[in-house]
Every structure is written in C-alpha cells, then in structure tokens.
Amino acid sequence: MAVKMTDRTLEEKILLGITATATLILFPFLITSILSRDIPHIIVDFIAVFGIFAIFLGVWFTRRIKLYSGIFAVLAHVNILIGIYIKGQGLIYWLFPIIIGSFYLLPTLMAILFNFALISVACLFTYQQFDSFTLPRIIAAFIVTNIFSLIFSVFMKNQNRRLSEEDNRGKIRNSILELVASSSELSKVLSVIIEGVENEFPETICSVLLRDKTGKHLVIGAAPHLPDFFNEALEGLPIEQGVGSCGEAVYTGKRVIVADIASDAKWASWASLAKQANFAACWSEPIIDNQGQVLGTFAIYYRKITTPTTTEFKVIEQFVNLARIAIERQKADQLIWQQANYDSLTNLPNRNLLHEHLMSAIANSQRDKKQLAIAMLDLDKFKHVNDTLGHGAGDFVLVECAKRIKGCIRKNDIAARLGGDEFIVVLVGTTTAEDIDKISHKLSKALAEPYYIYDQQVSCTASIGLAIYPNDGLSMDDLLKNADQAMYCAKTNQRKSVCYYKDAMSAR
C-alpha cells in the first residue's frame, strides 16, 4: 500500500524526486531514439528510463531507501559505461552528475571505489578518441569532481549527524520538560534524563544523587543502571571533601573529574567497589539552583581511564540543567503543597488536610466497624496572653501547645490546627470509653502545665469537647459540629475540663 508523501522521510522524498525527474528528462531522449531508429541509443535510453522508473516504483511501494539507492547508483554507472562503449565520447560528460550523485546514493568508501572504476573504464573506452591535450584535462576534471564531492559529502554527513543529534537531544529535552510540567515523580524525570545521557554516550553509566533532609548526606535520586551493591554503598554518602567524586562535588560546588579511580586518593575507600563494578573513571557535576545552593550531583562513570571531552561537557551541562529544573519544580510543588495543607506556625495539618485525613479515618472506621473520637480543643485565656505579652508570646504558646498535643497522642492519631487557638485531635481506632477518657485527660493535663515566657510563668489551660463516631454523628460535618458544641459546654463548666457531646446534650 502506497504511503502519502506527507508521511514519508526526507530521504524518501529526495530519492523519489531524483528518480521521477530523471525519468521525465530521459524519456524524450528515448522517444527521439525510437523515432530515429537508432538501436544503440534505444538500448541505452530504454535501460535508463525503465530502470530508473522501476527504482521509483520500488521506493514508492517498499520504502527501502538503502537498497534502491544502491541499485540506482549501480544502474547509473553501468548504463553510462554501456552508452560510452556504444556511442563513444559524446556521453562521457554524464560522468559528472553520476560522480556527484554517488556520494549521496552510496556509502562514502563504496562511492569512491565505484567512481574510480567508472572514471577508469570510461577513459579506457574513449582515450583514443581524445587528443593528448583534452584527455588529461578531462581525467583531471573527473578526479577533482570526485575529490570535491567526497569533501562536500563528508561535510554534509557530519552536519546532518550533528543536526540529527541536536534534534534527538531537543526531543528528549522536550519530553523531559513535559514530564516536569506535568509534575511527574522526580525519580521518573531523573531516570529519563539519565537515559538521554547514556543514549548520547553509550560507554557511560550515570546517576543522580540528592542532598538528604539534613543536608549532610547524599541519597539516590535515580541510578537505573548502576549495580545494586554500588547503589547501596552510595546511599547516605557523606558530603565532605575527599569523599569520592560526588561527596566532594557537592561539598565544593565544583566539577570533580577523576580520570583514574584506582590511583585517586578521593576514591581510596571505594576503589575496590569501583573495580567490582568495572568503573575506571568518574566525573561528577554539581547540580546548583538559581540561589547558588547545591541540590545534588550528576555522576558519569566510565569503564576505561578517560577524561571527558569538550562536547561531553556541553551535553552533560544541558542535561544537568534539566535535572536542576526538575528538582526545583519538585521542591516548589512540595512547598506549595506544604503551605496549602500545613499550618505555617505549628507545622500541624491545617483544616484542608484535616478534612482529607478525617474522611479517610471515618471510611476506615465504617469499614472495620470501629469507633473514632474527635476532640475539639480551645485554649482558655489565650486572648489575655496576646493582649498582655504580645503576639510573639501568643505564637510561642501555640507552638508549645502543638508540641504537647503531639506528645500525648498515639502514632495513628491525627492532630491539626483549625486556626487561632483551636486545635483538633482525631483519636483513631479507640475501642473503649476508658481509652478516650485517658487520652483526653492526658491532653488536658499536659496543656494545663505552665508556659514560661520572658522568664514569666503563664497559665493557659484548654477546654476539650469530644464527639464519638458513630454514636454522635456519621458525617464529618456532624462530628465536627457536635465536638464544637461539646467544647463550648466544657468552657462553661469552669473551663480546664473535658466534655462529651452526649453530656452536653444532657445538660441542656
């Protein structure tokens, strides 16, 4: 089935254009030969026209470019030699386009050999038909054409290869940026970046190491092709001078090139490990953000002693920049998510994240047929602290209060700040009233402990209201509303107390 021209490659379009043009140009010559009944010309023109047209059809229907390019070149060489043999020197000037075209149709070495054979045989057929002045000049013109065509062909192939590499690099870069824009997982983006470098330089194996939360060690960001034992050794690598290529690159913020791992002091502790992995050289490029902070490092390992070339420097720098963009995007996404879901003062979940946690906890309790308790906490006399000691003191109390709440609850329980001096605690999986009572009174006692601000002892107790799922409500909104009512009941009960929703209803 024929393929549309718009779906064909550039090479197909060029070969189809050449063969179609050649067929149209040579066809009138065939007609003229037939009309003049010139049998030798008819034979030559017939072979040329129908041979080239057959190549056109072959390319059109099979798309086998290399095969038909070779056939076209051979046909042109053979046909012109037959024509010269039959008709003599009159056709020898057709050698010029054939010599030039051979470097497009055939591999370079093959084109040189074919052209050399073409020139030699053509001159052998016609040398007696030229005088001693003309023949050397024709041969020289053929040789010069062959040389110039060779030089131009090599230049164009190098240019095409460079453009092809840049095009492939651009496609990889665009695919990486699309992943970054869609907030894909960082490890996935970094793996694609590594694949891009390793495809560009097949003799390399790459990894990306990132700073951990402490900023003192490196962790694996992505290293899809490093041996597992090597990755295990890299995990937690100290960021210090003289600690391999990566540790020093992050420590100094500068590129570190180790041309021979076995003889480099920085690799003394890991030389045997590198030997086991068959690594002989390593280049580590720090990944630095726009503020000058080192985010991690991009490492390139070689299996032979070597120093990176200028081209490798330029290419790796481009991919390192993409890694920087991906890491910064993830940090920005994390910051946005943190700001959207956590209270900036106490670092507790805010109302938004609380709703997600609470919906999940209610669904789990419903599925497991278990109860959960919601404790609404409000600090007593907090306004007095703000008014007398200032908002700085109030912030200190809120932060300390959050610490005390987290110190009282269990690992699976949820603590959040709703705003102001209101907090929520979700007691997950509580099975008995005694459990709930024990934890709530523990909270009350901890929050009643004095706060020391500016060498002053400040008292700031809490009123706690409790609502139990499923007895006091089945939905999140009902439970929060009922816990809030219970909390106001606790406030009216001389404060510093705990009140259950059922008790608040009974007191009405």
C-alpha positions as CSV (number, residue, x, y, z in Angstrom):
1,M,0.0,0.0,0.0
2,A,1.4,3.4,-1.0
3,V,2.3,5.9,1.7
4,K,1.3,9.6,1.5
5,M,4.1,12.0,0.7
6,T,3.5,13.9,3.9
7,D,4.2,10.7,5.9
8,R,7.5,10.0,4.1
9,T,11.0,10.7,5.3
10,L,13.2,13.4,3.8
11,E,15.4,10.7,2.2
12,E,12.5,9.1,0.6
13,K,11.2,12.4,-0.9
14,I,14.7,13.2,-2.3
15,L,15.1,9.8,-3.9
16,L,11.6,9.8,-5.3
17,G,12.2,13.4,-6.7
18,I,15.5,12.4,-8.3
19,T,14.2,9.3,-10.0
20,A,11.0,11.0,-11.1
21,T,12.9,13.9,-12.6
22,A,15.5,11.6,-14.2
23,T,12.7,9.6,-15.8
24,L,11.0,12.7,-17.2
25,I,14.2,14.1,-18.5
26,L,15.4,10.9,-20.2
27,F,12.0,9.9,-21.6
28,P,12.1,12.4,-24.5
29,F,15.6,11.0,-25.4
30,L,14.1,7.5,-25.6
31,I,11.3,8.8,-27.9
32,T,13.8,10.6,-30.1
33,S,15.9,7.4,-30.4
34,I,12.9,5.3,-31.3
35,L,11.8,7.8,-34.0
36,S,15.3,7.9,-35.4
37,R,15.5,4.1,-35.2
38,D,19.0,4.4,-33.6
39,I,19.2,0.9,-32.0
40,P,22.2,1.6,-29.7
41,H,20.6,4.8,-28.4
42,I,17.3,2.9,-27.9
43,I,19.0,0.3,-25.8
44,V,20.8,2.8,-23.6
45,D,17.8,5.1,-23.2
46,F,15.4,2.2,-22.6
47,I,17.6,0.7,-19.8
48,A,18.0,4.2,-18.3
49,V,14.3,5.2,-18.4
50,F,12.7,2.0,-17.3
51,G,15.4,1.1,-14.9
52,I,15.1,4.4,-13.1
53,F,11.3,4.3,-13.2
54,A,11.4,0.8,-11.7
55,I,13.5,2.2,-8.8
56,F,10.9,5.0,-8.4
57,L,8.2,2.4,-8.0
58,G,10.3,0.3,-5.7
59,V,10.9,3.3,-3.4
60,W,7.2,4.3,-3.6
61,F,5.8,1.0,-2.6
62,T,8.5,-0.6,-0.3
63,R,10.3,2.5,1.2
64,R,13.6,0.5,1.2
65,I,15.8,3.5,0.7
66,K,19.3,2.0,1.1
67,L,18.5,-0.9,-1.3
68,Y,17.2,1.2,-4.1
69,S,19.8,4.0,-3.6
70,G,22.4,1.3,-4.2
71,I,20.6,-0.1,-7.2
72,F,20.2,3.4,-8.7
73,A,23.9,4.1,-8.3
74,V,24.9,0.8,-9.9
75,L,22.4,1.3,-12.7
76,A,23.7,4.8,-13.5
77,H,27.3,3.6,-13.5
78,V,26.6,0.6,-15.7
79,N,24.3,2.4,-18.1
80,I,26.6,5.2,-18.7
81,L,29.5,2.8,-19.4
82,I,27.3,0.9,-21.8
83,G,26.4,4.2,-23.5
84,I,30.0,5.3,-23.8
85,Y,31.1,1.9,-25.1
86,I,28.4,2.0,-27.8
87,K,28.2,5.7,-28.6
88,G,31.7,6.9,-27.7
89,Q,33.0,10.1,-26.2
90,G,29.7,12.0,-26.6
91,L,28.3,10.7,-23.3
92,I,31.4,11.0,-21.2
93,Y,30.2,14.3,-19.6
94,W,27.3,12.4,-17.9
95,L,30.0,11.1,-15.5
96,F,30.0,14.5,-13.6
97,P,26.4,14.2,-12.2
98,I,26.9,10.4,-11.6
99,I,30.2,11.1,-9.6
100,I,28.4,13.7,-7.5
101,G,25.3,11.6,-7.0
102,S,27.2,8.5,-6.0
103,F,28.2,10.2,-2.7
104,Y,24.5,10.7,-1.9
105,L,23.4,7.2,-3.0
106,L,26.2,5.1,-1.7
107,P,28.3,4.9,1.5
108,T,31.4,7.1,1.2
109,L,34.0,4.4,0.7
110,M,31.9,2.5,-1.8
111,A,31.2,5.7,-3.7
112,I,35.0,6.4,-4.0
113,L,35.6,2.9,-5.4
114,F,32.7,3.0,-7.8
115,N,33.7,6.4,-9.1
116,F,37.3,5.3,-9.5
117,A,36.2,2.3,-11.5
118,L,33.8,4.5,-13.5
119,I,36.4,7.0,-14.5
120,S,39.0,4.3,-15.3
121,V,36.7,2.3,-17.5
122,A,35.2,5.4,-19.2
123,C,38.7,6.7,-20.0
124,L,39.8,3.3,-21.2
125,F,36.8,3.2,-23.7
126,T,37.5,6.8,-25.0
127,Y,41.2,7.6,-24.6
128,Q,41.8,7.1,-28.3
129,Q,39.0,9.5,-29.2
130,F,40.6,12.5,-27.4
131,D,43.8,14.3,-28.3
132,S,46.7,14.5,-25.9
133,F,45.6,17.9,-24.7
134,T,42.0,17.2,-23.9
135,L,42.2,13.7,-22.3
136,P,44.4,14.7,-19.3
137,R,42.2,17.6,-18.6
138,I,39.0,15.5,-18.7
139,I,40.6,13.0,-16.3
140,A,41.8,15.8,-14.0
141,A,38.2,17.3,-14.0
142,F,36.8,13.9,-13.1
143,I,39.3,13.4,-10.3
144,V,38.8,17.0,-8.9
145,T,35.0,16.5,-9.1
146,N,35.4,13.2,-7.2
147,I,37.6,14.8,-4.5
148,F,35.3,17.9,-4.1
149,S,32.3,15.6,-4.0
150,L,34.0,13.5,-1.3
151,I,34.8,16.5,0.8
152,F,31.4,18.0,0.5
153,S,29.7,14.6,1.2
154,V,31.8,14.2,4.4
155,F,31.0,17.7,5.5
156,M,27.3,17.3,4.8
157,K,27.1,13.9,6.6
158,N,28.8,15.4,9.6
159,Q,26.4,18.3,9.5
160,N,23.5,16.0,9.2
161,R,24.7,13.8,12.0
162,R,25.2,16.9,14.2
163,L,21.7,18.2,13.4
164,S,20.2,14.8,13.9
165,E,21.9,14.6,17.3
166,E,20.7,18.1,18.2
167,D,17.2,17.1,17.0
168,N,17.2,14.0,19.2
169,R,18.5,16.0,22.1
170,G,15.8,18.5,21.6
171,K,13.1,15.8,21.5
172,I,14.5,14.3,24.8
173,R,14.7,17.8,26.3
174,N,11.0,18.5,25.3
175,S,9.9,15.1,26.7
176,I,11.7,15.9,30.0
177,L,10.2,19.4,30.2
178,E,6.7,17.9,29.6
179,L,7.3,15.5,32.5
180,V,8.4,18.4,34.7
181,A,5.4,20.5,33.6
182,S,3.0,17.6,34.5
183,S,4.6,17.3,37.9
184,S,5.7,13.7,37.3
185,E,7.6,11.9,40.0
186,L,11.1,13.2,40.3
187,S,12.7,9.8,40.1
188,K,11.0,9.2,36.8
189,V,12.1,12.5,35.4
190,L,15.7,12.0,36.5
191,S,15.7,8.4,35.1
192,V,14.6,9.9,31.7
193,I,17.5,12.4,31.9
194,I,19.9,9.6,32.6
195,E,18.6,7.6,29.7
196,G,19.2,10.6,27.5
197,V,22.8,11.0,28.5
198,E,23.5,7.2,28.3
199,N,22.0,7.1,24.8
200,E,24.1,10.1,23.8
201,F,27.3,8.4,25.2
202,P,26.7,4.7,25.2
203,E,30.0,4.0,27.0
204,T,28.8,5.8,30.2
205,I,26.6,4.9,33.2
206,C,25.0,7.7,35.1
207,S,23.4,8.5,38.5
208,V,21.9,11.5,40.2
209,L,22.5,11.9,44.0
210,L,20.5,14.4,46.0
211,R,21.0,16.0,49.4
212,D,19.0,14.4,52.2
213,K,16.9,16.4,54.6
214,T,19.9,17.1,56.9
215,G,21.9,18.4,54.0
216,K,24.9,16.3,55.2
217,H,24.5,13.2,53.2
218,L,23.5,12.1,49.7
219,V,20.7,9.8,48.7
220,I,19.9,8.1,45.4
221,G,17.8,10.3,43.2
222,A,18.0,7.9,40.2
223,A,20.5,5.4,39.1
224,P,18.7,2.8,36.9
225,H,21.8,1.1,35.5
226,L,24.2,1.1,38.4
227,P,24.7,-2.2,40.1
228,D,22.6,-2.7,43.3
229,F,25.6,-3.2,45.5
230,F,27.1,0.1,44.2
231,N,23.8,2.0,44.9
232,E,23.7,0.6,48.4
233,A,27.2,2.0,49.0
234,L,26.2,5.4,47.6
235,E,23.1,5.7,49.8
236,G,23.9,8.0,52.7
237,L,27.3,9.1,51.2
238,P,28.8,11.9,53.4
239,I,29.1,15.3,51.9
240,E,32.8,16.0,52.6
241,Q,35.9,16.9,50.8
242,G,37.8,13.9,49.6
243,V,34.8,11.6,49.7
244,G,34.7,10.2,46.2
245,S,33.8,12.4,43.2
246,C,30.2,13.1,44.3
247,G,30.8,13.9,48.0
248,E,33.5,16.4,47.0
249,A,31.5,17.9,44.1
250,V,28.6,18.7,46.4
251,Y,30.9,19.9,49.2
252,T,32.8,22.3,47.0
253,G,30.1,23.1,44.5
254,K,32.6,22.4,41.7
255,R,33.0,19.8,39.0
256,V,35.2,16.9,40.0
257,I,36.9,14.8,37.3
258,V,38.7,11.6,38.3
259,A,40.4,10.2,35.2
260,D,41.7,7.1,37.0
261,I,39.8,5.9,40.0
262,A,42.4,3.3,41.0
263,S,45.1,5.9,41.6
264,D,43.0,8.8,43.0
265,A,43.1,9.5,46.8
266,K,39.4,10.6,46.8
267,W,38.4,7.1,45.8
268,A,40.8,5.2,48.2
269,S,37.9,3.8,50.3
270,W,35.8,2.9,47.3
271,A,38.4,1.7,44.8
272,S,37.6,-2.0,45.3
273,L,33.9,-1.3,45.0
274,A,34.6,0.6,41.7
275,K,36.7,-2.3,40.5
276,Q,33.9,-4.7,41.2
277,A,31.5,-2.5,39.2
278,N,34.2,-2.3,36.4
279,F,34.4,1.5,36.7
280,A,37.7,3.1,35.8
281,A,36.9,6.9,35.7
282,C,34.2,9.2,37.1
283,W,33.1,12.7,36.5
284,S,30.7,14.4,38.9
285,E,28.9,17.6,38.1
286,P,27.2,19.5,40.9
287,I,23.5,20.5,40.4
288,I,23.2,24.1,41.6
289,D,20.0,26.1,41.9
290,N,19.4,29.7,41.0
291,Q,20.3,30.8,44.5
292,G,23.7,29.0,44.4
293,Q,22.7,26.2,46.6
294,V,24.0,22.7,45.7
295,L,21.0,20.4,45.3
296,G,22.9,17.2,44.4
297,T,25.2,15.9,41.8
298,F,25.1,14.2,38.4
299,A,27.8,11.5,38.1
300,I,29.0,9.8,34.9
301,Y,31.0,6.6,35.2
302,Y,33.4,5.2,32.5
303,R,34.7,1.7,32.1
304,K,38.1,3.0,30.9
305,I,40.5,5.6,32.1
306,T,39.5,8.8,30.4
307,T,38.9,12.5,30.6
308,P,35.6,14.0,29.3
309,T,35.8,15.9,26.0
310,T,34.5,19.4,25.4
311,T,31.5,18.0,23.6
312,E,30.7,15.8,26.6
313,F,31.0,18.8,28.9
314,K,28.5,20.8,26.9
315,V,26.0,18.0,26.5
316,I,26.1,17.0,30.2
317,E,25.7,20.6,31.3
318,Q,22.5,20.8,29.3
319,F,21.1,17.6,31.0
320,V,22.3,18.8,34.4
321,N,20.4,22.0,33.9
322,L,17.3,19.9,33.1
323,A,17.9,17.9,36.3
324,R,18.1,21.2,38.2
325,I,14.7,22.4,36.7
326,A,13.1,19.1,37.7
327,I,14.4,19.2,41.3
328,E,13.5,22.8,41.7
329,R,10.0,22.1,40.4
330,Q,9.5,19.3,42.9
331,K,10.7,21.5,45.7
332,A,8.3,24.2,44.6
333,D,5.5,21.7,44.4
334,Q,6.3,20.4,47.8
335,L,6.4,23.9,49.2
336,I,3.0,24.7,47.6
337,W,1.5,21.5,49.0
338,Q,3.1,22.2,52.4
339,Q,1.7,25.7,52.5
340,A,-1.7,24.5,51.3
341,N,-2.0,21.7,53.8
342,Y,0.0,22.6,56.9
343,D,-0.1,25.4,59.4
344,S,3.0,27.6,59.0
345,L,3.3,28.3,62.7
346,T,2.9,24.9,64.4
347,N,3.6,22.7,61.3
348,L,0.4,20.8,62.1
349,P,-2.1,19.8,59.4
350,N,-4.5,22.7,58.6
351,R,-8.2,22.5,58.0
352,N,-7.7,21.4,54.4
353,L,-5.5,18.4,55.2
354,L,-7.6,17.6,58.3
355,H,-10.7,17.1,56.2
356,E,-8.8,14.6,54.0
357,H,-7.5,12.7,57.0
358,L,-10.8,12.7,58.7
359,M,-12.7,11.5,55.7
360,S,-10.3,8.6,55.4
361,A,-10.5,7.8,59.1
362,I,-14.3,7.8,59.0
363,A,-14.3,5.5,55.9
364,N,-11.9,3.1,57.6
365,S,-13.9,3.1,60.9
366,Q,-17.1,2.3,58.9
367,R,-15.4,-0.5,57.0
368,D,-13.8,-2.0,60.1
369,K,-16.9,-1.3,62.3
370,K,-14.8,0.6,64.8
371,Q,-15.4,3.9,66.5
372,L,-13.2,7.0,66.5
373,A,-13.3,10.1,68.6
374,I,-12.9,13.8,67.7
375,A,-11.5,16.1,70.3
376,M,-12.0,19.9,69.7
377,L,-9.5,21.9,71.8
378,D,-9.7,25.6,72.6
379,L,-7.2,27.4,74.8
380,D,-8.6,29.3,77.7
381,K,-7.3,32.8,78.4
382,F,-5.3,32.9,75.2
383,K,-6.5,36.4,74.4
384,H,-5.2,37.6,77.7
385,V,-1.7,36.2,76.8
386,N,-1.8,38.1,73.4
387,D,-3.0,41.3,75.0
388,T,-0.6,41.4,77.9
389,L,2.6,39.8,76.5
390,G,2.2,40.4,72.7
391,H,1.6,38.2,69.7
392,G,5.1,36.8,69.9
393,A,4.2,35.3,73.2
394,G,0.9,34.0,71.8
395,D,2.8,32.3,68.9
396,F,5.1,30.7,71.5
397,V,2.2,29.3,73.4
398,L,0.6,27.9,70.2
399,V,3.8,26.2,69.1
400,E,4.4,24.8,72.6
401,C,0.8,23.6,72.7
402,A,1.2,21.8,69.4
403,K,4.3,20.0,70.7
404,R,2.4,18.9,73.9
405,I,-0.5,17.6,71.8
406,K,1.7,15.6,69.6
407,G,3.5,14.2,72.7
408,C,0.1,13.0,74.2
409,I,-1.4,11.2,71.2
410,R,-0.5,7.9,69.5
411,K,1.2,7.3,66.2
412,N,-2.0,6.8,64.2
413,D,-3.9,9.7,65.8
414,I,-4.2,13.0,63.9
415,A,-3.6,16.5,65.3
416,A,-4.5,19.6,63.4
417,R,-4.8,23.4,63.9
418,L,-8.1,24.9,62.7
419,G,-6.9,28.5,63.2
420,G,-6.5,30.9,66.1
421,D,-6.2,28.9,69.3
422,E,-8.4,26.0,68.1
423,F,-7.0,22.5,67.6
424,I,-8.5,19.2,66.6
425,V,-7.3,15.7,67.6
426,V,-8.8,12.6,65.9
427,L,-8.4,9.5,68.1
428,V,-8.3,6.7,65.5
429,G,-9.3,3.1,66.4
430,T,-10.3,3.7,70.0
431,T,-12.3,0.8,71.3
432,T,-13.4,1.8,74.8
433,A,-14.6,4.8,76.6
434,E,-11.7,4.3,79.0
435,D,-9.2,4.8,76.1
436,I,-10.8,8.0,75.1
437,D,-11.1,9.3,78.6
438,K,-7.5,8.5,79.4
439,I,-6.1,10.3,76.3
440,S,-8.4,13.3,76.7
441,H,-7.5,13.9,80.3
442,K,-3.8,13.4,79.4
443,L,-4.2,16.2,76.9
444,S,-6.0,18.4,79.4
445,K,-3.3,17.9,82.0
446,A,-0.4,18.5,79.5
447,L,-1.9,21.7,78.2
448,A,-2.5,23.0,81.7
449,E,1.2,22.9,82.6
450,P,2.6,26.4,82.9
451,Y,4.3,28.1,79.9
452,Y,7.5,30.1,80.6
453,I,7.7,33.3,78.5
454,Y,10.2,36.0,79.1
455,D,11.0,34.5,82.5
456,Q,7.3,34.7,83.4
457,Q,5.1,31.7,84.2
458,V,1.9,31.8,82.2
459,S,-1.1,29.7,82.8
460,C,-3.2,28.8,79.7
461,T,-5.5,25.8,80.1
462,A,-7.7,24.1,77.4
463,S,-11.3,23.2,77.1
464,I,-11.9,19.9,75.3
465,G,-15.1,18.8,73.6
466,L,-15.5,15.2,72.4
467,A,-17.7,13.6,69.8
468,I,-17.7,9.8,69.0
469,Y,-18.3,8.1,65.7
470,P,-20.8,6.6,65.0
471,N,-22.8,7.4,68.1
472,D,-22.6,11.2,67.8
473,G,-22.7,11.5,64.1
474,L,-22.0,9.7,60.8
475,S,-20.6,12.5,58.7
476,M,-17.5,14.6,59.1
477,D,-19.5,17.9,59.4
478,D,-21.8,16.5,62.1
479,L,-18.9,15.2,64.1
480,L,-17.0,18.5,63.9
481,K,-20.2,20.5,64.8
482,N,-21.0,18.2,67.7
483,A,-17.4,18.3,69.0
484,D,-17.6,22.1,68.9
485,Q,-20.8,22.1,70.9
486,A,-19.2,19.8,73.5
487,M,-16.1,22.1,73.7
488,Y,-18.3,25.1,74.4
489,C,-20.0,23.1,77.1
490,A,-16.6,22.4,78.6
491,K,-15.8,26.2,78.6
492,T,-19.0,26.9,80.6
493,N,-18.1,24.2,83.1
494,Q,-15.4,26.3,84.8
495,R,-13.0,25.6,82.0
496,K,-10.0,23.3,82.3
497,S,-12.3,20.4,81.6
498,V,-13.4,17.7,79.2
499,C,-16.9,17.4,78.0
500,Y,-18.5,14.7,75.8
501,Y,-21.2,15.6,73.3
502,K,-23.7,13.2,75.0
503,D,-23.1,15.0,78.3
504,A,-23.5,18.4,76.7
505,M,-26.9,17.3,75.3
506,S,-27.9,16.0,78.7
507,A,-27.0,19.3,80.4
508,R,-29.4,21.3,78.1
